Amino acid sequence: MRSGTSIIGNYIEGQSASSKKDFANFFNHSLKSANESKLWLIILRDTKRADSMEVEWFLKELDEISNIFGSSLLTLRGKK
């Protein structure tokens, strides 16, 4: 729950960042939280504590979210 809600929390905090570097830092934290959320969902799936079809849907959503943050970070750092 914490890593999942941290994604949007860091994104919102980034909107009021004091510098470009600070903004990128919040996006980086969002990306890390998305990756952590993937880990927890995989554990839930593999231990059969959650419906695998639902978990797969969430994992696809998290992949898209991670790609958005990753691409944004590359753009912010001038590497795209």
GUTOR-914045 format. One record per residue: residue number from 1; x, y, z of N, C-alpha, C, O, CB in turn; residue in one letter; chain. Coordinates in steps of 0.05 Angstrom, whole numbers. Glycine has a CB too. Example, Ala and Ser with C-alpha at 12.3 -4.5 7.8 and 13.67 -1.06 7.14 Angstrom:
REM residues 2
{pt 1 {264 -114 156} {246 -90 156} {264 -66 156} {285 -66 169} {226 -89 181} A A} {pt 2 {257 -45 142} {273 -21 143} {258 1 157} {268 23 161} {282 -12 114} S A} 
***
This chain:
REM residues 80
{pt 1 {17 -24 0} {0 0 0} {18 25 0} {12 45 -14} {-19 0 24} M A} {pt 2 {39 24 16} {56 48 19} {70 55 -8} {70 78 -16} {77 44 41} R A} {pt 3 {81 34 -21} {96 40 -46} {77 49 -68} {83 65 -85} {112 16 -55} S A} {pt 4 {52 37 -68} {33 44 -88} {23 73 -86} {20 87 -106} {9 26 -87} G A} {pt 5 {18 82 -61} {9 109 -57} {32 129 -59} {28 153 -64} {-5 112 -30} T A} {pt 6 {57 119 -55} {80 137 -57} {84 147 -86} {95 168 -90} {105 122 -48} S A} {pt 7 {76 131 -106} {79 139 -134} {65 166 -139} {78 184 -148} {67 117 -153} I A} {pt 8 {40 167 -132} {25 192 -137} {34 214 -118} {34 238 -125} {-5 187 -135} I A} {pt 9 {40 207 -93} {49 226 -74} {74 241 -83} {75 266 -81} {55 213 -47} G A} {pt 10 {94 227 -93} {118 239 -102} {113 255 -128} {125 276 -132} {140 218 -107} N A} {pt 11 {95 246 -145} {89 261 -169} {77 288 -161} {84 308 -173} {69 244 -187} Y A} {pt 12 {58 288 -143} {45 313 -134} {65 331 -121} {65 355 -127} {22 307 -114} I A} {pt 13 {82 320 -104} {103 337 -92} {121 349 -113} {130 372 -110} {120 320 -72} E A} {pt 14 {127 334 -134} {144 344 -155} {133 368 -170} {147 385 -180} {149 322 -175} G A} {pt 15 {106 370 -170} {93 392 -183} {100 419 -170} {98 440 -183} {63 388 -183} Q A} {pt 16 {107 418 -145} {114 443 -131} {144 444 -124} {152 457 -105} {97 447 -106} S A} {pt 17 {160 429 -140} {189 428 -135} {201 456 -138} {191 473 -153} {202 408 -154} A A} {pt 18 {223 460 -124} {236 486 -125} {257 489 -147} {266 511 -153} {250 492 -98} S A} {pt 19 {264 467 -160} {283 468 -182} {279 444 -200} {264 426 -194} {312 468 -171} S A} {pt 20 {291 445 -223} {289 423 -242} {301 398 -230} {291 376 -234} {304 430 -269} K A} {pt 21 {323 401 -216} {336 378 -203} {317 365 -182} {315 341 -180} {362 386 -190} K A} {pt 22 {304 382 -166} {285 373 -146} {262 359 -159} {253 338 -150} {276 397 -129} D A} {pt 23 {252 371 -181} {230 359 -196} {238 331 -206} {222 312 -203} {222 377 -220} F A} {pt 24 {261 328 -217} {271 302 -227} {274 282 -204} {268 259 -208} {297 306 -242} A A} {pt 25 {282 292 -181} {286 275 -158} {259 263 -149} {258 239 -143} {298 291 -135} N A} {pt 26 {238 279 -149} {211 268 -142} {202 248 -163} {190 227 -156} {191 291 -140} F A} {pt 27 {207 253 -189} {200 234 -209} {216 208 -206} {205 186 -210} {205 246 -238} F A} {pt 28 {241 210 -198} {257 187 -194} {246 170 -171} {245 145 -172} {286 195 -188} N A} {pt 29 {237 183 -150} {225 169 -127} {199 155 -136} {193 133 -127} {219 188 -104} H A} {pt 30 {183 168 -153} {159 156 -163} {165 131 -179} {152 110 -176} {143 175 -181} S A} {pt 31 {186 132 -195} {195 109 -211} {203 86 -193} {196 63 -197} {217 116 -230} L A} {pt 32 {219 92 -172} {227 72 -153} {204 59 -139} {203 35 -134} {247 84 -133} K A} {pt 33 {184 75 -131} {161 65 -118} {144 47 -136} {133 27 -127} {143 88 -108} S A} {pt 34 {143 54 -162} {129 37 -181} {143 10 -183} {130 -11 -184} {128 50 -209} A A} {pt 35 {170 10 -184} {185 -15 -185} {181 -32 -159} {179 -56 -160} {215 -9 -189} N A} {pt 36 {180 -18 -136} {176 -32 -111} {148 -45 -111} {144 -67 -102} {179 -14 -87} E A} {pt 37 {128 -30 -121} {101 -41 -122} {100 -66 -140} {85 -85 -133} {82 -19 -133} S A} {pt 38 {115 -66 -162} {116 -90 -179} {126 -114 -163} {115 -136 -165} {134 -85 -203} K A} {pt 39 {147 -109 -147} {158 -131 -131} {137 -143 -112} {133 -167 -111} {182 -121 -114} L A} {pt 40 {122 -126 -98} {102 -136 -79} {80 -150 -93} {70 -170 -83} {91 -113 -62} W A} {pt 41 {72 -140 -116} {51 -154 -131} {60 -181 -141} {45 -201 -141} {41 -137 -155} L A} {pt 42 {85 -183 -150} {96 -209 -159} {97 -229 -136} {91 -252 -140} {124 -205 -171} I A} {pt 43 {104 -219 -113} {105 -237 -89} {76 -246 -83} {72 -270 -78} {117 -222 -65} I A} {pt 44 {57 -228 -84} {29 -236 -79} {20 -257 -100} {6 -277 -93} {11 -212 -79} L A} {pt 45 {27 -252 -125} {19 -271 -146} {32 -298 -142} {19 -319 -144} {27 -260 -173} R A} {pt 46 {58 -298 -137} {73 -323 -136} {67 -339 -111} {70 -364 -111} {103 -317 -136} D A} {pt 47 {58 -326 -90} {50 -341 -65} {20 -347 -66} {9 -358 -47} {57 -324 -41} T A} {pt 48 {7 -340 -88} {-21 -346 -92} {-39 -333 -71} {-60 -344 -64} {-26 -376 -92} K A} {pt 49 {-31 -309 -62} {-47 -294 -43} {-65 -273 -57} {-79 -259 -44} {-29 -280 -23} R A} {pt 50 {-63 -272 -84} {-79 -254 -99} {-86 -267 -126} {-71 -285 -135} {-65 -227 -104} A A} {pt 51 {-107 -259 -137} {-116 -270 -163} {-96 -262 -185} {-90 -238 -188} {-144 -260 -171} D A} {pt 52 {-85 -281 -198} {-63 -276 -217} {-72 -258 -241} {-56 -243 -251} {-52 -302 -228} S A} {pt 53 {-97 -261 -249} {-107 -244 -271} {-108 -215 -262} {-101 -197 -278} {-136 -253 -280} M A} {pt 54 {-117 -209 -238} {-117 -182 -228} {-89 -171 -225} {-84 -148 -232} {-132 -181 -201} E A} {pt 55 {-71 -187 -214} {-44 -179 -211} {-31 -172 -237} {-17 -152 -240} {-27 -200 -196} V A} {pt 56 {-36 -188 -258} {-25 -183 -284} {-34 -156 -295} {-19 -142 -307} {-32 -206 -304} E A} {pt 57 {-60 -150 -290} {-70 -124 -299} {-55 -101 -285} {-47 -82 -298} {-101 -122 -293} W A} {pt 58 {-52 -104 -259} {-37 -83 -244} {-8 -81 -253} {3 -59 -255} {-38 -89 -214} F A} {pt 59 {4 -104 -259} {32 -103 -268} {35 -89 -295} {54 -74 -299} {43 -132 -270} L A} {pt 60 {16 -93 -313} {16 -79 -338} {13 -49 -334} {26 -33 -347} {-6 -89 -357} K A} {pt 61 {-5 -41 -316} {-9 -13 -310} {17 -1 -298} {25 21 -306} {-32 -9 -290} E A} {pt 62 {30 -16 -280} {54 -6 -268} {77 -4 -289} {94 14 -287} {63 -24 -246} L A} {pt 63 {77 -22 -309} {97 -20 -330} {93 6 -346} {112 20 -352} {95 -44 -349} D A} {pt 64 {68 12 -351} {62 37 -366} {70 62 -349} {82 81 -360} {33 39 -373} E A} {pt 65 {64 61 -324} {71 83 -306} {101 86 -305} {112 108 -306} {59 79 -278} I A} {pt 66 {115 64 -302} {145 64 -301} {156 75 -327} {175 91 -326} {156 36 -296} S A} {pt 67 {145 67 -349} {155 78 -375} {151 108 -377} {168 122 -388} {141 64 -398} N A} {pt 68 {128 118 -367} {123 147 -368} {144 162 -351} {155 181 -360} {94 153 -358} I A} {pt 69 {148 152 -326} {168 165 -309} {196 163 -320} {211 182 -319} {166 154 -280} F A} {pt 70 {203 139 -330} {229 135 -341} {235 153 -365} {256 166 -367} {233 106 -350} G A} {pt 71 {215 155 -383} {218 172 -406} {219 202 -398} {235 217 -409} {194 168 -425} S A} {pt 72 {203 209 -378} {204 237 -369} {231 244 -357} {242 265 -361} {182 241 -348} S A} {pt 73 {242 225 -342} {269 230 -330} {290 233 -351} {308 249 -348} {276 207 -311} L A} {pt 74 {289 216 -372} {308 219 -394} {306 246 -407} {326 259 -414} {304 196 -414} L A} {pt 75 {281 255 -411} {277 282 -423} {287 303 -405} {301 322 -414} {247 286 -429} T A} {pt 76 {282 301 -379} {291 322 -360} {321 323 -359} {332 345 -355} {280 316 -332} L A} {pt 77 {334 301 -362} {363 300 -361} {376 305 -388} {401 304 -391} {373 273 -350} R A} {pt 78 {360 310 -408} {370 316 -435} {382 292 -449} {400 295 -466} {391 338 -433} G A} {pt 79 {374 268 -442} {385 244 -454} {365 231 -474} {369 208 -483} {392 224 -432} K A} {pt 80 {344 246 -481} {325 235 -500} {321 254 -523} {306 249 -541} {298 228 -487} K A} 
***
